[in-house]
C-alpha cells in the first residue's frame, strides 16, 4: 500500500512538473518549412519565422539529390548557416518575452567540413538593439551533431536570437543548424514548493487511511 501511494505521488509530481513546460517560442526552429528537395537556396523572406543577411540554404536529407551531409538531428531538414551571400552570414529571429523572465535556448549544430581551425559560429542572445550576450561555439568533427544550451534573462517584451558564422567567415561551406528551441525556465522555488505540497497531500491521505 505504501509503495502504491509513493508511486501515485511520483506520477502526480511528474504530471504537474510537465505542466510547467511552456510552448516553444521559436517559429520553424527545425527548418522544416518550406519543404525542399535536396538542397535549395532561399531568400530570407521564404524562411518562415527567420530573417537573415543574404540567402539561406536548406538541406533535405530524405528527398532529392544532394552532397554528402549528416542525417538531420530531427525531422527531415536542417539549415546551413554559410550560404551564397559572401559573408558575414547571420541568421536571426525576434520573439516575444517577458522582462525579467529567464529563458533557455537549445539547438543542434555540426560542421560540414574538417577545417583547421574548426568551423565555428557566434550565438547572440539579447534585445534587437545589440544589448545582450555573445558566445563563440566551435563545431566538432565533420557531420557529427552536438547540442548546446544557454539561459538568458529577457530585458524587454522582444528578444533576439542570432547565429553568425565565424569560421569560415566568408566561405559558402560550413556550420549546420537544427532543432532550435526557446522556452521560459520555471523558478526553482516554484517546483520545490509544489513538491512539498504534493508530499503533504500524500502524508495526509496515508494518515487518514490508517485512522
C-alpha angles and dihedrals in degrees: 000000000000089000092053092050091049092049091048090051091051091052091049092050092047094049093046093047089051089057088066091062102102127204121277111266096204120093116221093355091161092052092232094136121107100027113227137187114238108325126340136180114225137187109245090247088065094059108080115228096008139087128196146179100254130339124334129216124224123197125205111191096186104054135036130012120298143155117276113285141146123285110260116275085231135353120004104295145047137177132249108217093203109070140153099295097093096240169303089098114204129169120185145167131197117213138178118267140167116242112249094020119123118230133191122220119199129177144156123238139178142175121251095204139018102256132174108245093031124252111273143172140188126246118208124195121179142069127328091259096066097261103135146068132300127204127191112221123195120206122226129222121339115288094357114129121224129179128224130191131194135174128213138172116239117233098192148009092282128046132183132222115194138176121200125183114239102172118053089023098182106009114108094227120080156062116051120206132194143156099027112181137170124191135161118257118232115233112260090229091059093056092044093053090046091053092050090049092052091048089052091053090050094052092046091054092047092050091050091050091052094048 
